[in-house]
Amino acid sequence: MTAAVFLFEAFIYSSYATKNLLSQFFDVSGYSPFQIGLLVSTIPLVSMISNPIWFMVGSKIGNRRVFSYLALFASLLVWPIFLDRGFLANMIMMSLMAFFLSSVIPVGEARLMSHIKQWGGRFDHIRLFGTIGFGTTALLTGLLVRFSFFWLFLIMSLSLAFSLFFQEQKKHDSKKTDHPRKEQVRQRNGDFFTFWLMTSGMLLGMTLNSFHNSFVAVLSSERGFDVSTVGLVFTIAAFSEIPFLLYANRIIATLGNLRVLQIGMAVIAIRIFLVSFSTGPLSLLMFQMLHGTTYILVYYALFDYIHFMLPKKYLVFGQSVFWVTRSGIAYILGSVLGGLVIESLSTIAAFRVAGVAGLLFALVIFVIGESRKRWLRMSSSNTTEGS
């Protein structure tokens, strides 16, 4: 693989980091938690429409051309939001920008997966550069917004623009592997029960993650923390993913996809609960270290299960469900319902309620998963005795 592959991943996740800081911009602009939830929910809501459309267009004209349109128009449409002409105007402009921005990572990573399957490589190591790009951008942006939020929009625009220069992965720079990678020779013995159980777990995990990312800026503001704290939160969270990504394939091979996802679900809930007890920037940042065993475990466990465990004929279906759940439903629930809960209770109370509810749901997924394993063992044992 060429350096362009890794830089491409870094830049598309760089734009994702700036997107997460939009909630802080809206908070500083004086919007209520519910309004902030509505504004940031436009991206996942629109993605449920835009992703199928852009994937369909990509099948006709190629994902490379589609990505060029997405990155170019998104990089331009961020600027009207910076002008902040009011809530209604921002809702319209966020929706318009979201039609392009929401598909940048799905289309970008679809291109990367096609590249990997054709020319070889490991997605966990490529995704590592996405984490590095995300974390570096969050740190830089978090420091610069202390002077002006103009830097947030400039960095978002430049990240999208720079990704265009690294999306061309030329065939003559890579040699097609003569030996299949370990992931490609794994037995595809996945089943739909486990798939839907893991998807339900991801729905909870991504909902809680969306809630945290949408309103940690509100919590930070209420606590009186410095405006740069939110950028540091996302920086530490991103870099904490690196250890897992270095050994992701080995960890999944040892524990199994479902167990990795269950661990991620439980720790997400614990992290959100602990964040509510932050009394200073240091404690808030320390709790973010848990992120390395939350979102990325849930995301990677199901992503890996779909691509290497489900029968190939269900690959397209599995990918569609994955992106609709991850980038659509979960983020809408986390941002919109989260805003309503915060306005009904309080920011601190909402974080604690979300943490407790998350732990209970994680326990339910664990019990169902263990019951399923026990039933399969008993069925196998009975079958063996009968023969």
C-alpha positions in Angstrom: 0.0 0.0 0.0 1.2 3.5 -0.8 1.4 6.4 1.7 -1.6 8.0 -0.2 -3.9 5.3 1.3 -3.0 6.2 4.9 -3.1 10.0 4.3 -6.5 9.7 2.6 -7.9 8.0 5.7 -6.2 10.5 8.0 -7.8 13.5 6.2 -11.3 12.1 6.0 -11.3 11.5 9.7 -9.7 14.9 10.2 -12.9 16.4 8.8 -14.9 14.1 11.2 -13.1 15.6 14.2 -14.1 19.1 13.2 -17.7 18.0 12.7 -17.8 16.8 16.3 -16.8 20.3 17.5 -19.8 21.9 15.8 -21.8 21.3 19.0 -19.4 23.6 20.9 -19.8 26.3 18.2 -23.6 26.1 18.6 -23.3 26.1 22.4 -21.1 29.3 22.4 -23.6 30.8 19.9 -26.3 30.6 22.6 -28.5 27.7 21.4 -30.3 25.5 23.9 -29.4 21.8 24.3 -32.5 20.7 22.4 -31.6 23.1 19.5 -28.0 21.8 19.5 -29.4 18.3 19.4 -31.5 19.1 16.4 -28.7 20.9 14.6 -26.2 18.1 15.0 -28.8 15.4 14.2 -29.2 16.8 10.7 -26.0 15.0 9.6 -27.1 11.4 10.7 -30.7 12.1 9.6 -29.7 13.2 6.1 -27.2 10.4 5.9 -30.1 7.8 5.9 -31.1 9.3 2.6 -27.8 10.5 1.2 -25.7 7.3 1.7 -28.0 5.1 -0.4 -28.2 7.8 -3.1 -24.4 8.3 -3.3 -23.7 4.6 -3.3 -26.1 4.1 -6.1 -24.5 6.9 -8.1 -21.1 5.5 -7.3 -22.1 2.1 -8.8 -22.8 4.0 -12.1 -20.0 6.6 -12.3 -17.5 5.2 -9.8 -16.8 6.0 -6.1 -13.8 8.1 -7.0 -15.9 10.7 -8.8 -18.6 10.6 -6.2 -16.0 11.2 -3.4 -14.7 14.2 -5.3 -18.1 15.7 -5.4 -18.8 15.0 -1.8 -15.5 16.5 -0.5 -15.6 19.5 -2.8 -19.2 20.6 -2.0 -18.9 19.8 1.7 -15.8 21.9 2.0 -17.6 24.9 0.5 -21.0 24.5 2.3 -19.5 24.7 5.8 -18.9 28.5 5.5 -22.6 29.7 5.5 -22.9 27.9 8.9 -20.1 30.0 10.3 -22.1 33.2 9.4 -24.7 32.0 11.9 -27.9 33.7 10.5 -30.1 32.1 13.2 -31.4 28.7 14.1 -33.7 28.1 11.1 -31.0 29.3 8.7 -28.5 27.0 10.3 -30.9 24.0 10.2 -31.3 24.5 6.4 -27.5 25.0 5.8 -26.6 22.0 8.1 -29.0 19.8 6.1 -27.6 20.9 2.8 -24.0 20.4 4.0 -24.9 17.0 5.5 -26.1 15.7 2.2 -22.5 15.7 1.1 -20.5 15.5 4.4 -22.4 12.5 5.8 -21.2 10.3 3.0 -17.5 11.3 3.0 -16.4 8.5 5.3 -18.8 5.7 4.1 -17.8 6.3 0.4 -14.2 6.9 1.3 -13.9 3.7 3.3 -15.8 1.7 0.7 -13.0 2.7 -1.8 -10.4 1.6 0.7 -12.0 -1.8 1.3 -12.1 -2.4 -2.4 -8.5 -1.4 -2.6 -7.6 -3.8 0.3 -9.5 -6.7 -1.2 -7.8 -6.2 -4.6 -4.2 -5.3 -3.6 -3.9 -6.5 0.0 -3.4 -4.7 3.3 -4.9 -4.5 6.8 -7.8 -2.3 7.5 -7.0 -2.0 11.2 -3.6 -0.3 10.4 -5.3 2.0 7.8 -8.0 2.9 10.4 -5.2 3.7 12.8 -4.2 6.6 10.6 -7.8 7.7 10.7 -7.5 7.9 14.5 -4.2 9.8 14.2 -5.8 12.3 11.8 -8.8 12.7 14.1 -6.8 13.2 17.3 -4.3 15.6 15.8 -7.0 17.7 14.2 -9.1 17.8 17.4 -6.1 18.9 19.4 -5.1 21.7 16.9 -8.7 22.9 16.5 -9.4 22.8 20.2 -6.5 25.1 20.8 -7.3 27.5 17.9 -11.0 28.0 18.8 -9.8 29.9 21.9 -9.0 32.7 19.5 -11.9 32.3 17.0 -14.2 29.6 15.7 -13.2 30.7 12.2 -10.3 28.1 12.6 -12.8 25.3 13.1 -14.4 26.0 9.7 -11.1 26.6 8.0 -9.6 23.3 9.2 -12.8 21.4 8.3 -12.7 22.9 4.8 -9.0 22.2 4.3 -9.3 18.6 5.6 -11.9 17.8 3.0 -10.0 19.6 0.2 -6.7 17.8 1.0 -8.3 14.4 1.0 -8.9 14.9 -2.7 -5.2 14.9 -3.4 -4.6 11.5 -1.8 -7.6 9.5 -3.0 -5.9 8.2 -6.1 -4.4 4.8 -5.2 -2.5 3.9 -8.4 -2.3 0.2 -9.2 1.3 0.3 -10.4 2.4 1.5 -7.0 1.0 -1.6 -5.3 1.6 -5.3 -5.9 -1.3 -7.6 -5.7 -0.7 -10.1 -2.9 0.0 -13.6 -3.9 -1.0 -15.0 -0.5 -4.4 -14.5 1.0 -4.5 -12.6 4.2 -5.6 -14.3 7.4 -8.9 -12.5 7.4 -9.7 -13.8 3.9 -9.3 -17.5 4.8 -11.4 -17.3 8.0 -14.4 -19.6 7.9 -17.6 -17.6 7.2 -19.8 -19.3 9.9 -21.6 -16.2 11.1 -25.4 -16.2 11.5 -28.1 -13.7 11.4 -29.1 -14.0 15.1 -25.6 -12.9 16.2 -25.6 -10.2 13.5 -28.8 -8.7 14.8 -27.7 -9.1 18.4 -24.5 -7.2 17.7 -26.3 -4.6 15.6 -28.6 -4.0 18.6 -25.6 -3.6 20.8 -24.0 -1.2 18.3 -27.2 0.8 18.3 -27.0 1.3 22.0 -23.2 2.0 22.0 -23.4 4.5 19.1 -26.4 6.2 20.7 -24.5 6.7 24.0 -21.4 7.8 22.0 -23.5 10.3 20.1 -25.0 11.7 23.3 -21.5 12.1 24.8 -20.1 13.8 21.7 -23.1 16.1 21.3 -23.3 17.4 24.8 -19.8 17.1 26.4 -19.3 20.7 25.3 -22.5 21.7 27.2 -21.2 19.9 30.3 -17.8 21.5 30.0 -19.4 24.9 29.6 -21.6 24.5 32.6 -18.6 23.4 34.7 -16.8 26.6 33.6 -13.9 24.7 31.9 -11.8 26.5 29.3 -13.1 26.5 25.7 -10.1 24.4 24.6 -11.1 21.5 26.9 -13.5 20.0 24.4 -10.8 19.7 21.7 -8.5 18.0 24.2 -11.4 15.6 25.1 -11.7 14.4 21.5 -7.9 14.3 21.1 -7.3 12.0 24.1 -10.3 9.9 23.2 -9.0 9.4 19.6 -5.4 8.6 20.6 -6.7 6.1 23.2 -7.9 3.9 20.3 -4.3 3.3 19.1 -3.5 0.3 21.3 -6.6 -1.6 20.2 -6.1 -0.9 16.5 -2.5 -2.2 16.7 -3.8 -5.6 17.8 -7.4 -5.5 16.7 -7.3 -8.7 14.6 -5.5 -10.7 17.3 -7.9 -9.5 20.0 -10.9 -10.5 18.0 -9.4 -13.8 17.1 -8.9 -14.5 20.9 -12.1 -13.1 22.4 -14.5 -13.3 19.5 -16.5 -10.5 17.8 -19.5 -10.6 20.2 -17.4 -10.5 23.3 -15.4 -7.6 22.1 -18.6 -5.7 21.3 -20.1 -6.5 24.7 -17.0 -5.1 26.4 -17.2 -1.9 24.4 -20.9 -1.5 25.3 -20.3 -1.8 29.0 -17.3 0.6 29.1 -19.2 3.2 27.0 -21.9 3.3 29.7 -19.3 3.4 32.5 -17.4 6.3 30.8 -20.6 8.4 30.4 -21.6 7.8 34.0 -18.1 8.8 35.3 -18.0 11.9 33.1 -20.9 13.3 35.1 -18.6 13.4 38.2 -15.9 15.5 36.5 -15.1 18.4 38.9 -12.2 19.8 36.8 -10.7 19.6 33.3 -8.2 17.0 34.5 -10.8 14.5 35.7 -12.8 15.0 32.6 -9.7 14.3 30.4 -8.8 11.2 32.5 -12.2 9.6 32.0 -11.7 10.0 28.2 -8.9 7.5 28.4 -11.6 4.9 28.6 -12.7 5.7 25.1 -10.1 3.4 23.7 -12.2 0.4 24.9 -15.6 1.8 23.9 -16.5 3.1 20.4 -13.7 1.5 18.5 -14.4 -2.0 19.9 -18.1 -1.8 19.0 -17.4 -0.3 15.6 -14.6 -2.7 14.6 -16.2 -5.9 16.1 -19.4 -5.6 13.9 -17.5 -4.2 10.9 -15.2 -7.2 11.0 -18.1 -9.6 11.5 -19.9 -8.3 8.5 -16.9 -8.4 6.1 -15.3 -11.7 7.3 -18.0 -13.8 9.1 -21.3 -13.3 7.4 -21.8 -15.3 4.2 -20.7 -13.2 1.2 -24.2 -13.0 -0.3 -25.3 -10.9 2.7 -22.4 -8.5 2.6 -24.3 -5.6 0.9 -27.2 -6.0 3.2 -25.0 -6.1 6.3 -23.1 -3.0 5.2 -26.3 -1.1 4.6 -27.7 -2.0 8.0 -24.3 -1.1 9.6 -24.1 2.4 8.1 -27.8 3.2 8.7 -27.5 2.2 12.3 -24.0 3.7 13.0 -24.3 7.0 11.1 -28.1 7.4 11.1 -30.4 6.0 13.8 -28.0 6.0 16.7 -26.7 9.5 16.2 -30.3 10.9 15.8 -31.3 9.2 19.1 -28.3 10.3 20.9 -28.5 14.0 19.9 -32.2 14.7 19.7 -33.4 12.5 22.6 -30.3 13.5 24.6 -31.2 17.2 24.2 -34.8 16.5 25.4 -33.6 14.6 28.4 -31.1 17.3 29.4 -33.8 20.0 29.2 -36.2 17.8 31.2 -33.7 16.9 33.9 -30.2 18.6 33.8 -26.9 17.9 32.0 -25.4 16.0 34.9 -28.5 14.0 35.6 -28.9 13.1 31.9 -25.3 11.8 31.8 -25.9 9.6 34.9 -29.2 8.3 33.6 -27.7 7.4 30.3 -24.8 5.6 32.0 -27.1 3.5 34.2 -29.4 2.7 31.3 -26.5 1.8 29.1 -25.1 -0.7 31.7 -28.5 -2.4 32.0 -28.8 -2.8 28.3 -25.3 -4.1 28.0 -26.2 -6.7 30.7 -29.2 -7.7 28.6 -27.1 -8.2 25.5 -24.6 -10.2 27.5 -27.2 -12.5 29.0 -28.8 -13.1 25.6 -25.4 -13.8 24.0 -24.4 -16.3 26.8 -27.8 -18.0 26.6 -27.4 -18.4 22.9 -24.0 -20.0 23.3 -25.3 -22.4 25.9 -28.2 -23.4 23.7 -25.8 -24.0 20.8 -23.5 -26.2 23.0 -26.5 -28.2 24.2 -27.8 -28.6 20.7 -24.4 -29.7 19.5 -24.1 -32.2 22.4 -27.5 -33.7 21.8 -26.7 -34.0 18.1 -23.5 -35.8 18.9 -25.1 -38.2 21.4 -27.9 -39.0 18.9 -25.5 -40.0 16.2 
